[in-house]
Amino acid sequence: MERFMRSLRIFWRSERLLAEHQLRLGTQRVQFNAVAALVAVFGLVMLSIAAFFALVPYWGHALAALTVGGAELVLAAALVAYARSLQPTTAVEMIKEVRNVALSDIEEGIALAEAELVALKDDARGFIRNPIDALVPGAITQLLSGAAKEFKSRKES
């Protein structure tokens, strides 16, 4: 039973650690995507300003704004690519292995408990159907041990 409880605790802790790691990874992805979206919006604004300036004086300030807007869009694309490339660490694989071992121990404990319950049920069913057959082996053992003690005590006297 102690092994079963230990396996349950290990399983619970490993599941909690995996959930925390997935939450942390998801949070990082959301943060990088939010920054990328902010940069993309700023880049779009700059491209709009650049297009406006491009129409008015034929290249002066517009080329600079266009260059800045394009660079910000490239930066936003790089941030999105980095956010998508984030992968779980090697510690997550170890935690998954520990969780799987604990889960197999739990399954083994449940199978053992189930086998014990089936055996107990069969013993109870046998006792209910024929109580004399269930009591006779124990009674014979007690009678024989009592007779042997009596025989020894008479022999010693």
Beta strands, then each sheet from edge to edge (+ up, - down):
end
